[in-house]
């Protein structure tokens, strides 16, 4: 598994030597960070990540509550919404067979609003926490919420969270 530093470095196309130079450290020290032999301070980590034109962010970690739906099938609702990287949020995906058993192998383009809505409908009904967090973007879910066709128990269970994020959006000034 790639470390955070290595992921940022590779995303911006830098060698260890170049990142070390830009961040004001040595290549052997950077290598030790990437291989887990040394741990950078938070300030050093931030400097390394910023040298790759990235930033560290604090993001919520959802916990999931299992609910019983139609005919006893389980579905999951998070405690908070999360954001995906833009590449993941708009990727072309094939849903796992246990989630999309009615149309196996179908590709969905998440950049296409109707495909994304269909994926969200399927995943909210059939997906567990891992599938949800890898395919659903919180902001895009909130944006599409009124258009999604969902069973009543699922819509009711998710509505409190979605409504709390939306607030009274019709009153806000742009």
Contact map, one row per residue, 1 for C-alpha under 8 A:
111000000000000000000000000000000000000000000000000000000000000000000000000000000000000000000000000000000000000000000000000000000000000000000000000000000000000000000000000000
111101100000000000000000000000000100000000000000000000000000000000000000000000000000000000000000000000000000000000000000000000000000000000000000000000000000000000000000000000
111111100000000000000000000000000110000000000000000000000000000000000000000000000000000000000000000000000000000000000000000000000000000000000000000000000000000000000000000000
011111110000000000000000000000000100000000000000000000000000000000000000000000000000000000000000000000000000000000000000000000000000000000000000000000000000000000000000000000
001111111000000000000000000000001100000000001001100000000000000000000000000000000000000000000000000000000000000000000000000000000000000000000000000000000000000000000000000000
011111111100000000000000000000000100000000000000000000000000000000000000000000000000000000000000000000000000000000000000000000000000000000000000000000000000000000000000000000
011111111110000000000000000000000000000000000000000000000000000000000000000000000000000000000000000000000000000000000000000000000000000000000000000000000000000000000000000000
000111111111000000000000000000000000000000000000100101000000000000000000000000000000000000000000000000000000000000000000000000000000000000000000000000000000000000000000000000
000011111111111100100000000000000000000000000000100100000000000000000000000000000000000000000000000000000000000000000000000000000000000000000000000000000000000000000000000000
000001111111111000000000000000000000000000000000000000000000000000000000000000000000000000000000000000000000000000000000000000000000000000000000000000000000000000000000000000
000000111111110000000000000000000000000000000000000000000000000000000000000000000000000000000000000000000000000000000000000000000000000000000000000000000000000000000000000000
000000011111110000000000000000000000000000000000000110000000000000000000000000000000000000000000000000000000000000000000000000000000000000000000000000000000000000000000000000
000000001111111000000000000000000000000000000000000000000000000000000000000000000000000000000000000000000000000000000000000000000000000000000000000000000000000000000000000000
000000001111111111100000000000000000000000000000000100000000000000000000000000000000000000000000000000000000000000000000000000000000000000000000000000000000000000000000000000
000000001100111111100000000000000000000000000000000000000000000000000000000000000000000000000000000000000000000000000000000000000000000000000000000000000000000000000000000000
000000001000011111110000001001100000000000000000000000000000000000000000000000000000000000000000000000000000000000000000000000000000000000000000000000000000000000000000000000
000000000000011111111000011000000000000000000000000000000000000000000000000000000000000000000000000000000000000000000000000000000000000000000000000000000000000000000000000000
000000000000011111111100000000000000000000000000000000000000000000000000000000000000000000000000000000000000000000000000000000000000000000000000000000000000000000000000000000
000000001000011111111110000000000000000000000001001100000000000000000000000000000000000000000000000000000000000000000000000000000000000000000000000000000000000000000000000000
000000000000000111111111111001000000000000000001000000000000000000000000000000000000000000000000000000000000000000000000000000000000000000000000000000000000000000000000000000
000000000000000011111111111000000000000000000000000000000000000000000000000000000000000000000000000000000000000000000000000000000000000000000000000000000000000000000000000000
000000000000000001111111100000000000000000000000001000000000000000000000000000000000000000000000000000000000000000000000000000000000000000000000000000000000000000000000000000
000000000000000000111111100000000000000000000011001000000000000000000000000000000000000000000000000000000000000000000000000000000000000000000000000000000000000000000000000000
000000000000000000011111110000000000000000000000000000000000000000000000000000000000000000000000000000000000000000000000000000000000000000000000000000000000000000000000000000
000000000000000000011111111011000000000000000000000000000000000000000000000000000000000000000000000000000000000000000000000000000000000000000000000000000000000000000000000000
000000000000000010011001111111000000000000000000000000000000000000000000000000000000000000000000000000000000000000000000000000000000000000000000000000000000000000000000000000
000000000000000110011000111111100000000000000000000000000000000000000000000000000000000000000000000000000000000000000000000000000000000000000000000000000000000000000000000000
000000000000000000000000011111110000000000000000000000000000000000000000000000000000000000000000000000000000000000000000000000000000000000000000000000000000000000000000000000
000000000000000000000000111111111000010000000000000000000000000000000000000000000000000000000000000000000000000000000000000000000000000000000000000000000000000000000000000000
000000000000000100010000111111111100000000000000000000000000000000000000000000000000000000000000000000000000000000000000000000000000000000000000000000000000000000000000000000
000000000000000100000000001111111110000000000000000000000000000000000000000000000000000000000000000000000000000000000000000000000000000000000000000000000000000000000000000000
000000000000000000000000000111111111110000000000000000000000000000000000000000000000000000000000000000000000000000000000000000000000000000000000000000000000000000000000000000
000010000000000000000000000011111111111100000000000000000000000000000000000000000000000000000000000000000000000000000000000000000000000000000000000000000000000000000000000000
011111000000000000000000000001111111100000000000000000000000000000000000000000000000000000000000000000000000000000000000000000000000000000000000000000000000000000000000000000
001000000000000000000000000000111111110000000000000000000000000000000000000000000000000000000000000000000000000000000000000000000000000000000000000000000000000000000000000000
000000000000000000000000000000011111111000000000000000000000000000000000000000000000000000000000000000000000000000000000000000000000000000000000000000000000000000000000000000
000000000000000000000000000000011111111000000000000000000000000000000000000000000000000000000000000000000000000000000000000000000000000000000000000000000000000000000000000000
000000000000000000000000000010011011111100000000000000000000000000000000000000000000000000000000000000000000000000000000000000000000000000000000000000000000000000000000000000
000000000000000000000000000000001001111110000000000000000000000000000000000000000000000000000000000000000000000000000000000000000000000000000000000000000000000000000000000000
000000000000000000000000000000001000011111111000000000000000000000000000000000000000000000000000000000000000000000000000000000000000000000000000000000000000000000000000000000
000000000000000000000000000000000000001111111000000000000000000000000000000000000000000000000000000000000000000000000000000000000000000000000000000000000000000000000000000000
000000000000000000000000000000000000000111111100000000000000000000000000000000000000000000000000000000000000000000000000000000000000000000000000000000000000000000000000000000
000000000000000000000000000000000000000111111110000000000000000000000000000000000000000000000000000000000000000000000000000000000000000000000000000000000000000000000000000000
000000000000000000000000000000000000000111111111000000000000000000000000000000000000000000000000000000000000000000000000000000000000000000000000000000000000000000000000000000
000010000000000000000000000000000000000111111111100000000000000000000000000000000000000000000000000000000000000000000000000000000000000000000000000000000000000000000000000000
000000000000000000000000000000000000000001111111110000110000000000000000000000000000000000000000000000000000000000000000000000000000000000000000000000000000000000000000000000
000000000000000000000010000000000000000000111111111000000000000000000000000000000000000000000000000000000000000000000000000000000000000000000000000000000000000000000000000000
000010000000000000110010000000000000000000011111111100000000000000000000000000000000000000000000000000000000000000000000000000000000000000000000000000000000000000000000000000
000010011000000000000000000000000000000000001111111111110000000000000000000000000000000000000000000000000000000000000000000000000000000000000000000000000000000000000000000000
000000000000000000000000000000000000000000000111111111100000000000000000000000000000000000000000000000000000000000000000000000000000000000000000000000000000000000000000000000
000000000000000000100110000000000000000000000011111111000000000000000000000000000000000000000000000000000000000000000000000000000000000000000000000000000000000000000000000000
000000011001010000100000000000000000000000000001111111000000000000000000000000000000000000000000000000000000000000000000000000000000000000000000000000000000000000000000000000
000000000001000000000000000000000000000000000000111111100000000000000000000000000000000000000000000000000000000000000000000000000000000000000000000000000000000000000000000000
000000010000000000000000000000000000000000000000111111110000000000000000000000000000000000000000000000000000000000000000000000000000000000000000000000000000000000000000000000
000000000000000000000000000000000000000000000100110011111000000000000000000000000000000000000000000000000000000000000000000000000000000000000000000000000000000000000000000000
000000000000000000000000000000000000000000000100100001111100000000000000000000000000000000000000000000000000000000000000000000000000000000000000000000000000000000000000000000
000000000000000000000000000000000000000000000000000000111110000000000000000000000000000000000000000000000000000000000000000000000000000000000000000000000000000000000000000000
000000000000000000000000000000000000000000000000000000011111000000000000000000000000000000000000000000000000000000000000000000000000000000000000000000000000000000000000000000
000000000000000000000000000000000000000000000000000000001111100000000000000000000100000000000000000000000000000000000000000000000000000000000000000000000000000000000000000000
000000000000000000000000000000000000000000000000000000000111110000000000000000011100000000000000000000000000000000000000000000000000000000000000000000000000000000000000000000
000000000000000000000000000000000000000000000000000000000011111000000000000000010100000000000000000000000000000000000000000000000000000000000000000000000000000000000000000000
000000000000000000000000000000000000000000000000000000000001111100000000000001111100000000000000000000000000000000000000000000000000000000000000000000000000000000000000000000
000000000000000000000000000000000000000000000000000000000000111110000000000001110000000000000000000000000000000000000000000000000000000000000000000000000000000000000000000000
000000000000000000000000000000000000000000000000000000000000011111000000000111100000000000000000000000000000000000000000000000001000000000000000000000000000000000000000000000
000000000000000000000000000000000000000000000000000000000000001111100000000111100000000000000000000000000000000000000000000000000000000000000000000000000000000000000000000000
000000000000000000000000000000000000000000000000000000000000000111110000011110000000000000000000000000000000000000000000000000000000000000000000000000000000000000000000000000
000000000000000000000000000000000000000000000000000000000000000011111000011110000000000000000000000000000000000000000000000000000000000000000000000000000000000000000000000000
000000000000000000000000000000000000000000000000000000000000000001111101111000000000000000000000000000000000000000000000000000000000000000000000000000000000000000000000000000
000000000000000000000000000000000000000000000000000000000000000000111111111000000000000000000000000000000000000000000000000000000000000000000000000000001100000000000000000000
000000000000000000000000000000000000000000000000000000000000000000011111100000000000000000000000000000000000000000000000000000000000000000000000000000001000000000000000000000
000000000000000000000000000000000000000000000000000000000000000000001111100000000000000000000000000000000000000000000000000000000000000000000000000000000000000000000000000000
000000000000000000000000000000000000000000000000000000000000000000011111110000000000000000000000000000000000000000000000000000000000000000000000000000000000000000000000000000
000000000000000000000000000000000000000000000000000000000000000000011111111000000000000000000000000000000000000000000000000000000000000000000000000000000000000000000000000000
000000000000000000000000000000000000000000000000000000000000000001111001111100000000000000000000000000000000000000000000000001000000000000000000000000000000000000000000000000
000000000000000000000000000000000000000000000000000000000000000001111000111110000000000000000000000000000000000000000000000111110000000000000000000000000100000000000000000000
000000000000000000000000000000000000000000000000000000000000000111100000011111000000000000000000000000000000000000000000000100111000000000000000000000000000000000000000000000
000000000000000000000000000000000000000000000000000000000000000111100000001111100000000000000000000000000000000000000000000000000000000000000000000000000000110000000000000000
000000000000000000000000000000000000000000000000000000000000011110000000000111111000000000000000000000000000000000000000000000000000000000000000000000000000000000000000000000
000000000000000000000000000000000000000000000000000000000000011110000000000011111000000000000000000000000000000000000000000000000000000000000000000000000000000010000000000000
000000000000000000000000000000000000000000000000000000000001111000000000000001111100000000000000000000000000000000000000000000000000000000000000000000000000000010000000000000
000000000000000000000000000000000000000000000000000000000001010000000000000001111110000000000000000000000000000000000000000000000000000011100000000000000000000010000000000000
000000000000000000000000000000000000000000000000000000000011110000000000000000011111000000000000000000000000000000000000000000000000100011100000000000000000000000000000000000
000000000000000000000000000000000000000000000000000000000000000000000000000000001111100000000000000000000000000000000000000000000000000111100000000000000000000000000000000000
000000000000000000000000000000000000000000000000000000000000000000000000000000000111111110000000000000000000000000000000000000000000111111000000000000000000000000000000000000
000000000000000000000000000000000000000000000000000000000000000000000000000000000011111110000000000000000000000000000000000000000000000000000000000000000000000000000000000000
000000000000000000000000000000000000000000000000000000000000000000000000000000000001111111000000000000000000000000000000000000000000000000000000000000000000000000000000000000
000000000000000000000000000000000000000000000000000000000000000000000000000000000001111111100000000000000000000000000000000000000000000000000000000000000000000000000000000000
000000000000000000000000000000000000000000000000000000000000000000000000000000000001111111100000000000000000000000000000000000000000011000000000000000000000000000000000000000
000000000000000000000000000000000000000000000000000000000000000000000000000000000001111111100000000000000000011000000000000000000000001110000000000000000000000000000000000000
000000000000000000000000000000000000000000000000000000000000000000000000000000000000011111110000000000000000111100000000000000000000000000000000000000000000000000000000000000
000000000000000000000000000000000000000000000000000000000000000000000000000000000000001111111000000000000000111000000000000000000000000000000000000000000000000000000000000000
000000000000000000000000000000000000000000000000000000000000000000000000000000000000000001111100000000000011111000000000000000000000000000000000000000000000000000000000000000
000000000000000000000000000000000000000000000000000000000000000000000000000000000000000000111110000000000011110000000000000000000000000000000000000000000000000000000000000000
000000000000000000000000000000000000000000000000000000000000000000000000000000000000000000011111000000001111000000000000000000000000000000000000000000000000000000000000000000
000000000000000000000000000000000000000000000000000000000000000000000000000000000000000000001111101100011110000000000000000000000000000000000000000000000000000000000000000000
000000000000000000000000000000000000000000000000000000000000000000000000000000000000000000000111111100010000000000000000000000000000000000000000000000000000000000000000000000
000000000000000000000000000000000000000000000000000000000000000000000000000000000000000000000011111110011000000000000000000000000000000000000000000000000000000000000000000000
000000000000000000000000000000000000000000000000000000000000000000000000000000000000000000000001111110000000000000000000000001000000000000000000000000000000000000000000000000
000000000000000000000000000000000000000000000000000000000000000000000000000000000000000000000011111110000000000000000000011001100000000000000000000000000000000000000000000000
000000000000000000000000000000000000000000000000000000000000000000000000000000000000000000000011111111110000000000000000010001000000000000000000000000000000000000000000000000
000000000000000000000000000000000000000000000000000000000000000000000000000000000000000000000000111111110000000000000000000000000000000000000000000000000000000000000000000000
000000000000000000000000000000000000000000000000000000000000000000000000000000000000000000000000000111110000000000000000000000000000000000000000000000000000000000000000000000
000000000000000000000000000000000000000000000000000000000000000000000000000000000000000000000000000111111100000000000000000000000000000000000000000000000000000000000000000000
000000000000000000000000000000000000000000000000000000000000000000000000000000000000000000000011100111111100000000000000000000000000000000000000000000000000000000000000000000
000000000000000000000000000000000000000000000000000000000000000000000000000000000000000000000110100000111110000000000000000000000000000000000000000000000000000000000000000000
000000000000000000000000000000000000000000000000000000000000000000000000000000000000000000000110000000111111000000000000000000000000000000000000000000000000000000000000000000
000000000000000000000000000000000000000000000000000000000000000000000000000000000000000000011110000000001111100000000000000000000000000000000000000000000000000000000000000000
000000000000000000000000000000000000000000000000000000000000000000000000000000000000000000011100000000000111110000110010000000000000000000000000000000000000000000000000000000
000000000000000000000000000000000000000000000000000000000000000000000000000000000000000001111000000000000011111100110000000000000000000000000000000000000000000000000000000000
000000000000000000000000000000000000000000000000000000000000000000000000000000000000000011111000000000000001111110110010000000000000000000000000000000000000000000000000000000
000000000000000000000000000000000000000000000000000000000000000000000000000000000000000011110000000000000000111110110000000000000000000000000000000000000000000000000000000000
000000000000000000000000000000000000000000000000000000000000000000000000000000000000000001000000000000000000111111110000000000000000000000000000000000000000000000000000000000
000000000000000000000000000000000000000000000000000000000000000000000000000000000000000000000000000000000000011111111000000000000000000000000000000000000000000000000000000000
000000000000000000000000000000000000000000000000000000000000000000000000000000000000000000000000000000000000000111111100000000000000000000000000000000000000000000000000000000
000000000000000000000000000000000000000000000000000000000000000000000000000000000000000000000000000000000001111111111110000000000000000000000000000000000000000000000000000000
000000000000000000000000000000000000000000000000000000000000000000000000000000000000000000000000000000000001111111111111000000000000000000000000000000000000000000000000000000
000000000000000000000000000000000000000000000000000000000000000000000000000000000000000000000000000000000000000011111111100000000000000000000001001100000000000000000000000000
000000000000000000000000000000000000000000000000000000000000000000000000000000000000000000000000000000000000000001111111110000000000000000000000000100000000000000000000000000
000000000000000000000000000000000000000000000000000000000000000000000000000000000000000000000000000000000001010000111111111000000000000000000000000000000000000000000000000000
000000000000000000000000000000000000000000000000000000000000000000000000000000000000000000000000000000000000000000011111111100000000001100001000000100000000000000000000000000
000000000000000000000000000000000000000000000000000000000000000000000000000000000000000000000000000000000000000000001111111110000000000000000000000111000000000000000000000000
000000000000000000000000000000000000000000000000000000000000000000000000000000000000000000000000001100000000000000000111111111100000000000000000000000000000000000000000000000
000000000000000000000000000000000000000000000000000000000000000000000000000000000000000000000000001000000000000000000011111111110011001000000000000000000000000000000000000000
000000000000000000000000000000000000000000000000000000000000000000000000001100000000000000000000000000000000000000000001111111100001000000000000000000000100000000000000000000
000000000000000000000000000000000000000000000000000000000000000000000000001000000000000000000000000000000000000000000000111111100000000000000000000001000100000000000000000000
000000000000000000000000000000000000000000000000000000000000000000000000011000000000000000000000011100000000000000000000011111110000000000000000000000000000000000000000000000
000000000000000000000000000000000000000000000000000000000000000000000000001100000000000000000000001000000000000000000000011111111111000000000000000000000000000000000000000000
000000000000000000000000000000000000000000000000000000000000000000000000001100000000000000000000000000000000000000000000001001111111000000000000000000000000000000000000000000
000000000000000000000000000000000000000000000000000000000000000100000000000100000000000000000000000000000000000000000000000000111111100000000000000000000000000000000000000000
000000000000000000000000000000000000000000000000000000000000000000000000000000000000000000000000000000000000000000000000000000111111110000000000000000000000000000000000000000
000000000000000000000000000000000000000000000000000000000000000000000000000000000000000000000000000000000000000000000000001000111111111000000000000000000000000000000000000000
000000000000000000000000000000000000000000000000000000000000000000000000000000000000000000000000000000000000000000000000001100111111111100000000000000000000000000000000000000
000000000000000000000000000000000000000000000000000000000000000000000000000000000101000000000000000000000000000000000000000000001111111110000000000000000000000000000000000000
000000000000000000000000000000000000000000000000000000000000000000000000000000000001000100000000000000000000000000000000000000000111111100000000000000000000000000000000000000
000000000000000000000000000000000000000000000000000000000000000000000000000000000001000110000000000000000000000000000001001000000011111110000000000000000000000000000000000000
000000000000000000000000000000000000000000000000000000000000000000000000000000000011000010000000000000000000000000000001000000000001111111011000000000000000000000000000000000
000000000000000000000000000000000000000000000000000000000000000000000000000000001111000010000000000000000000000000000000000000000000101111111000000000000000000000000000000000
000000000000000000000000000000000000000000000000000000000000000000000000000000001111000000000000000000000000000000000000000000000000000111111100000000000000000000000000000000
000000000000000000000000000000000000000000000000000000000000000000000000000000001110000000000000000000000000000000000000000000000000000011111110000000000000000000000000000000
000000000000000000000000000000000000000000000000000000000000000000000000000000000000000000000000000000000000000000000000000000000000000111111111000000000000000000000000000000
000000000000000000000000000000000000000000000000000000000000000000000000000000000000000000000000000000000000000000000001000000000000000111111111100000000000000000000000000000
000000000000000000000000000000000000000000000000000000000000000000000000000000000000000000000000000000000000000000000000000000000000000001111111100000000000000001001100000000
000000000000000000000000000000000000000000000000000000000000000000000000000000000000000000000000000000000000000000000000000000000000000000111111110000000000000000000000000000
000000000000000000000000000000000000000000000000000000000000000000000000000000000000000000000000000000000000000000001000000000000000000000011111111100000000000000000000000000
000000000000000000000000000000000000000000000000000000000000000000000000000000000000000000000000000000000000000000000000000000000000000000001111111100000000000001000000000000
000000000000000000000000000000000000000000000000000000000000000000000000000000000000000000000000000000000000000000000000000000000000000000000011111100000000000000000000000000
000000000000000000000000000000000000000000000000000000000000000000000000000000000000000000000000000000000000000000001000000000000000000000000001111110000000000000000000000000
000000000000000000000000000000000000000000000000000000000000000000000000000000000000000000000000000000000000000000001101100000000000000000000001111111000000000000000000000000
000000000000000000000000000000000000000000000000000000000000000000000000000000000000000000000000000000000000000000000000100000000000000000000000001111100000000000000000000000
000000000000000000000000000000000000000000000000000000000000000000000000000000000000000000000000000000000000000000000000100010000000000000000000000111110110000000000000000000
000000000000000000000000000000000000000000000000000000000000000000000000000000000000000000000000000000000000000000000000000000000000000000000000000011111110000000000000000000
000000000000000000000000000000000000000000000000000000000000000000000000000000000000000000000000000000000000000000000000000000000000000000000000000001111111000000000000000000
000000000000000000000000000000000000000000000000000000000000000000001100000000000000000000000000000000000000000000000000000000000000000000000000000000111111100000000000000000
000000000000000000000000000000000000000000000000000000000000000000001000001000000000000000000000000000000000000000000000000110000000000000000000000001111111110000000000000000
000000000000000000000000000000000000000000000000000000000000000000000000000000000000000000000000000000000000000000000000000000000000000000000000000001111111111000000000000000
000000000000000000000000000000000000000000000000000000000000000000000000000000000000000000000000000000000000000000000000000000000000000000000000000000011111111100000000000000
000000000000000000000000000000000000000000000000000000000000000000000000000010000000000000000000000000000000000000000000000000000000000000000000000000001111111100000000000000
000000000000000000000000000000000000000000000000000000000000000000000000000010000000000000000000000000000000000000000000000000000000000000000000000000000111111111000000000000
000000000000000000000000000000000000000000000000000000000000000000000000000000000000000000000000000000000000000000000000000000000000000000000000000000000011111111100000000000
000000000000000000000000000000000000000000000000000000000000000000000000000000000000000000000000000000000000000000000000000000000000000000000000000000000001111111110000000000
000000000000000000000000000000000000000000000000000000000000000000000000000000111000000000000000000000000000000000000000000000000000000000000000000000000000011111111000000000
000000000000000000000000000000000000000000000000000000000000000000000000000000000000000000000000000000000000000000000000000000000000000000000100100000000000011111111100000000
000000000000000000000000000000000000000000000000000000000000000000000000000000000000000000000000000000000000000000000000000000000000000000000000000000000000001111111110000000
000000000000000000000000000000000000000000000000000000000000000000000000000000000000000000000000000000000000000000000000000000000000000000000000000000000000000111111110000000
000000000000000000000000000000000000000000000000000000000000000000000000000000000000000000000000000000000000000000000000000000000000000000000100000000000000000011111110000000
000000000000000000000000000000000000000000000000000000000000000000000000000000000000000000000000000000000000000000000000000000000000000000000100000000000000000001111111100000
000000000000000000000000000000000000000000000000000000000000000000000000000000000000000000000000000000000000000000000000000000000000000000000000000000000000000000111111100000
000000000000000000000000000000000000000000000000000000000000000000000000000000000000000000000000000000000000000000000000000000000000000000000000000000000000000000000111111100
000000000000000000000000000000000000000000000000000000000000000000000000000000000000000000000000000000000000000000000000000000000000000000000000000000000000000000000111111100
000000000000000000000000000000000000000000000000000000000000000000000000000000000000000000000000000000000000000000000000000000000000000000000000000000000000000000000001111100
000000000000000000000000000000000000000000000000000000000000000000000000000000000000000000000000000000000000000000000000000000000000000000000000000000000000000000000001111110
000000000000000000000000000000000000000000000000000000000000000000000000000000000000000000000000000000000000000000000000000000000000000000000000000000000000000000000001111111
000000000000000000000000000000000000000000000000000000000000000000000000000000000000000000000000000000000000000000000000000000000000000000000000000000000000000000000000001111
000000000000000000000000000000000000000000000000000000000000000000000000000000000000000000000000000000000000000000000000000000000000000000000000000000000000000000000000000111
